[in-house]
Amino acid sequence: MTSLNKRKSRLIFETCDIVRERGRYREVVVEAHPLHAHMRLKGMRSGFDIPWSAVWGLAVKTEAERIRREKKAGKK
């Protein structure tokens, strides 16, 4: 596996997730950079930069919330 800072080609991929924006459903496009990800919607120029540490933090919070909900459902 090659790290992002050693890649010679750009890493851009389109996800299967769809968001409604300006009256249309658009796929989420992710451009991977060494220190952050640039996320935008397909067909739009503007987007957002998010550091990889923030992606990790959100994943941890989501998993903790899922485990909490499962425990709560198991008690009922």
C-alpha positions as CSV (number, residue, x, y, z in Angstrom):
1,M,0.0,0.0,0.0
2,T,1.4,3.4,-0.9
3,S,0.9,6.4,1.4
4,L,-0.9,9.4,0.0
5,N,2.2,11.7,0.1
6,K,4.1,9.3,-2.2
7,R,1.4,8.9,-4.8
8,K,2.1,10.3,-8.2
9,S,-1.5,10.2,-9.4
10,R,-4.5,11.9,-7.8
11,L,-6.9,9.8,-5.8
12,I,-10.4,10.8,-6.5
13,F,-13.5,8.6,-6.0
14,E,-17.2,8.9,-6.2
15,T,-19.3,7.4,-3.4
16,C,-22.7,5.7,-3.6
17,D,-24.1,8.1,-1.1
18,I,-26.5,10.7,-2.6
19,V,-27.4,14.1,-1.2
20,R,-30.1,16.5,-2.5
21,E,-28.6,19.9,-3.3
22,R,-30.2,22.7,-5.4
23,G,-33.1,20.5,-6.5
24,R,-31.0,17.6,-7.7
25,Y,-29.7,14.4,-6.2
26,R,-25.9,14.4,-6.4
27,E,-23.2,11.8,-5.5
28,V,-20.5,12.7,-3.0
29,V,-17.0,13.0,-4.6
30,V,-13.9,12.6,-2.4
31,E,-10.4,13.9,-3.3
32,A,-7.8,12.3,-1.0
33,H,-4.8,14.5,0.0
34,P,-2.0,13.6,2.5
35,L,-3.4,15.8,5.3
36,H,-7.1,16.1,4.5
37,A,-9.9,15.1,2.2
38,H,-11.7,17.5,0.0
39,M,-15.4,16.6,-0.3
40,R,-17.8,18.0,-2.8
41,L,-20.9,17.1,-4.7
42,K,-20.8,15.8,-8.3
43,G,-21.4,18.6,-10.7
44,M,-20.5,21.4,-8.2
45,R,-17.2,23.3,-7.8
46,S,-17.5,24.2,-4.1
47,G,-16.6,21.7,-1.4
48,F,-15.2,21.3,2.1
49,D,-11.8,20.2,3.4
50,I,-11.9,17.9,6.4
51,P,-8.8,16.6,8.1
52,W,-8.3,12.8,8.4
53,S,-8.3,13.1,12.2
54,A,-11.8,14.6,12.1
55,V,-13.0,11.7,9.9
56,W,-11.5,9.2,12.5
57,G,-13.1,11.1,15.4
58,L,-16.5,11.0,13.7
59,A,-16.2,7.3,13.0
60,V,-15.4,6.7,16.7
61,K,-18.4,8.7,17.9
62,T,-20.7,6.9,15.4
63,E,-19.5,3.5,16.6
64,A,-19.9,4.4,20.3
65,E,-23.4,5.7,19.6
66,R,-24.3,2.4,17.7
67,I,-23.0,0.3,20.7
68,R,-25.0,2.5,23.1
69,R,-28.2,2.0,21.1
70,E,-27.7,-1.8,20.9
71,K,-27.2,-2.0,24.7
72,K,-30.3,0.1,25.2
73,A,-32.4,-2.0,22.9
74,G,-31.1,-5.2,24.6
75,K,-32.3,-4.0,28.0
76,K,-35.9,-3.6,26.7
